[in-house]
Amino acid sequence: MINLAHKTDAGRSLPEALFIIGAGHFGFRAARLLSGKGGRSIWVVDKDKEALDQFRDLNVHQVEADGVAFLTERADLFSQKSIVVPAVPFHLAYAFAKMALRDTTKFVPVEIPQQIKPLLPHVWDGPDGSLLVSFADFRCPDDCPEPLYCTVTGEKRDRPLYQLLQELPVAGFNIHVIRSRQLAPGLGGYAISELFGLCSKLRQMPDSKWLLATSCKCHGVLNGFMVTRNEAKTLEPKG
């Protein structure tokens, strides 16, 4: 077990490392599928020591720490090519931005406009005011490769969900979509540079309203909020 939160190895980045945030069912599946493949070192981050114990037989590093705090406080470990796999029951990108900019930025939750819901395929209310969006109203196969035609219904996806979300006609809101890309069938992630880029954009547009989404081709999560701030602290990855 490694507790990097208490180490002082600043400057030693982990190029092309993959960080799984969350040690539950989906985190374990991600580690099982990805360990030993692609030459990347894999790190699983969770504050629950017992949850991390299930990974002891896999070729992964276990980090006992809060996942969001780890991402915001250990920027020295990441390169632009480091990959994040969200495996937590909340919108990781939204939680990251709130924590990364907390010293100088106030995040005020804003209700997602009701008029966009009919423009989306299927929606459900999620935690902390989020909106869950999907092309499917059923449980997708674990090994779905995100094909052009749905493997269950055979229906063609004319536009991927991340594009549909980015093009929503919502007056008064800025829209930012982080695209989750497949790392293995049924498993997605994104470069950590996406998170730092999000914070940079929020810093450049004070006193503005946002819809922030993380989405693959078929599923996504969406949060609405307003930011008010002065000068924000710079947080950038190495490399």
C-alpha positions in Angstrom: 0.0 0.0 0.0 1.4 3.4 -1.0 0.2 6.7 0.6 1.6 9.2 -1.9 -0.3 12.0 -0.1 2.5 12.0 2.5 5.5 11.6 0.2 7.7 14.6 -0.8 9.0 13.4 -4.2 8.0 16.6 -6.0 9.3 16.7 -9.6 9.2 13.0 -10.2 6.4 12.7 -12.7 4.9 9.4 -13.9 4.8 9.8 -17.7 1.9 8.0 -19.4 0.6 6.6 -16.1 -3.0 5.6 -15.7 -4.9 6.6 -12.6 -8.1 4.8 -11.7 -10.1 6.9 -9.2 -12.3 4.7 -7.2 -11.7 1.1 -5.9 -15.2 -0.2 -6.2 -16.7 -2.6 -8.7 -15.9 -0.4 -11.8 -12.5 0.5 -10.5 -11.6 -3.2 -10.1 -13.0 -4.1 -13.5 -10.8 -1.3 -15.0 -7.7 -2.5 -13.2 -8.3 -6.1 -14.2 -8.8 -5.2 -17.9 -5.8 -2.8 -18.1 -3.2 -4.2 -15.8 -0.2 -5.6 -17.8 -1.4 -4.0 -21.1 0.1 -1.1 -23.0 3.2 -0.6 -20.9 1.5 2.0 -18.6 1.9 1.9 -14.9 -1.5 1.8 -13.2 -2.5 3.5 -10.0 -5.7 2.9 -8.1 -6.7 5.6 -5.7 -9.2 5.3 -2.9 -9.4 6.3 0.7 -10.9 3.0 1.7 -8.1 0.6 2.6 -10.3 -2.4 2.6 -11.5 -1.7 -0.9 -7.9 -1.4 -2.1 -7.1 -4.8 -0.7 -8.9 -6.5 -3.5 -6.2 -5.3 -5.9 -3.3 -6.9 -4.2 -3.0 -9.7 -6.8 -3.1 -7.3 -9.8 -0.1 -5.5 -11.2 -1.2 -2.1 -10.0 -0.1 0.4 -7.4 -2.5 1.1 -4.6 -2.8 4.7 -3.2 -4.8 5.2 0.0 -6.1 8.8 -0.5 -9.2 10.7 -1.4 -9.3 10.5 -5.2 -10.3 14.2 -5.9 -7.7 15.5 -3.4 -5.1 13.3 -4.9 -5.6 14.7 -8.4 -5.6 18.3 -7.3 -2.7 18.1 -4.8 -0.3 15.8 -6.6 0.1 17.6 -9.9 3.8 17.0 -9.8 3.1 13.3 -10.5 1.3 13.8 -13.8 2.4 14.4 -17.4 0.2 15.6 -20.2 -0.2 12.0 -21.2 -1.4 10.7 -17.9 -4.8 9.1 -18.1 -7.7 9.3 -15.6 -10.3 6.6 -15.4 -13.3 7.9 -13.3 -14.8 5.0 -11.2 -16.6 7.0 -8.6 -20.4 7.6 -8.1 -20.2 11.3 -8.8 -19.1 13.7 -11.6 -15.3 13.6 -11.1 -14.5 16.5 -13.5 -16.9 18.8 -11.6 -15.6 17.7 -8.2 -12.0 18.3 -9.4 -12.7 21.8 -10.7 -14.4 22.8 -7.4 -11.5 21.5 -5.3 -8.7 22.8 -7.6 -10.1 26.3 -7.7 -11.6 26.4 -4.2 -9.2 29.1 -2.8 -10.4 31.8 -5.1 -13.5 30.5 -6.9 -17.0 30.1 -5.7 -19.1 27.4 -7.5 -22.8 27.9 -7.2 -25.0 25.0 -8.4 -27.5 26.1 -11.1 -30.5 24.1 -12.2 -30.0 22.5 -15.6 -32.5 24.2 -17.9 -35.6 22.0 -18.3 -35.9 22.8 -22.0 -32.9 20.7 -22.9 -34.2 17.5 -21.4 -36.5 16.8 -24.4 -33.5 17.2 -26.7 -31.6 14.4 -24.9 -32.3 10.7 -25.4 -32.9 9.5 -21.8 -32.2 11.4 -18.6 -32.2 10.7 -14.9 -31.5 13.0 -11.9 -28.1 12.2 -10.4 -26.3 13.1 -7.2 -25.5 16.8 -6.3 -27.9 18.2 -9.0 -26.3 16.3 -11.8 -28.2 14.9 -14.8 -27.4 11.5 -16.1 -27.8 11.1 -19.9 -27.8 8.0 -22.1 -28.9 6.6 -25.4 -29.8 3.4 -23.5 -32.7 2.9 -21.1 -31.3 -0.6 -20.3 -28.0 -1.9 -18.9 -25.4 -2.1 -21.7 -23.2 -5.1 -22.1 -19.9 -4.8 -20.1 -17.9 -5.4 -23.3 -19.7 -2.9 -25.6 -17.2 -1.5 -28.1 -19.3 1.7 -28.8 -20.2 0.8 -32.4 -22.1 2.9 -34.8 -25.1 0.6 -34.5 -26.2 -0.3 -30.9 -25.3 -3.9 -30.1 -28.6 -4.4 -28.3 -31.2 -2.5 -30.3 -29.4 -2.3 -33.7 -30.3 1.5 -33.7 -27.8 3.8 -35.5 -26.2 6.6 -33.5 -26.4 9.5 -35.9 -24.4 11.7 -33.6 -22.3 10.7 -30.6 -23.6 11.9 -27.3 -20.6 14.1 -26.6 -21.3 16.0 -29.8 -25.0 16.3 -29.0 -24.2 17.7 -25.6 -21.7 20.2 -27.0 -24.2 21.5 -29.5 -27.1 22.0 -27.0 -28.9 25.3 -27.7 -28.8 26.8 -24.2 -28.8 30.6 -24.0 -26.8 32.1 -21.2 -24.6 29.0 -20.6 -21.1 28.1 -21.7 -20.8 24.4 -22.5 -17.7 22.3 -21.9 -17.6 18.6 -22.7 -14.8 16.2 -21.7 -14.9 13.3 -24.0 -14.3 9.9 -22.5 -12.4 7.6 -24.9 -12.5 3.8 -24.8 -9.4 2.2 -23.3 -11.0 -1.3 -23.5 -14.5 -2.5 -24.3 -17.0 -0.8 -21.9 -14.2 1.2 -20.2 -13.3 4.9 -20.8 -11.0 7.6 -19.6 -9.4 10.9 -20.6 -6.1 12.7 -20.4 -5.6 14.5 -17.1 -4.7 17.6 -19.2 -8.5 17.7 -19.9 -9.0 18.6 -16.2 -6.4 21.2 -16.1 -7.7 22.7 -19.4 -11.1 22.9 -17.8 -9.8 24.9 -14.9 -7.9 27.2 -17.2 -11.1 27.9 -19.1 -13.1 28.6 -16.0 -10.4 31.0 -14.7 -10.5 32.9 -18.0 -14.3 33.5 -17.8 -15.3 34.8 -14.4 -18.9 35.4 -13.5 -20.3 32.9 -16.0 -22.7 30.0 -16.1 -21.7 26.6 -17.3 -22.9 23.2 -18.3 -20.1 20.8 -17.8 -20.4 17.2 -19.1 -18.2 14.1 -19.3 -19.4 11.9 -22.0 -18.5 8.9 -24.3 -20.5 8.1 -27.4 -23.5 6.8 -25.6 -23.5 7.9 -21.9 -22.7 11.1 -20.0 -23.2 13.2 -16.8 -24.0 16.9 -16.8 -23.7 19.6 -14.1 -24.9 23.2 -14.2 -23.2 25.9 -12.1 -22.0 29.5 -12.0 -18.5 30.6 -11.1 -17.5 33.9 -9.4 -14.0 34.6 -8.5 -11.0 36.9 -8.5 -7.5 35.7 -9.5 -7.2 31.9 -9.4 -4.1 29.9 -8.4 -2.3 28.3 -11.3 -2.3 24.5 -11.3 -0.7 22.8 -14.2 0.7 19.3 -14.9 4.3 18.7 -16.0 5.4 17.7 -19.4 
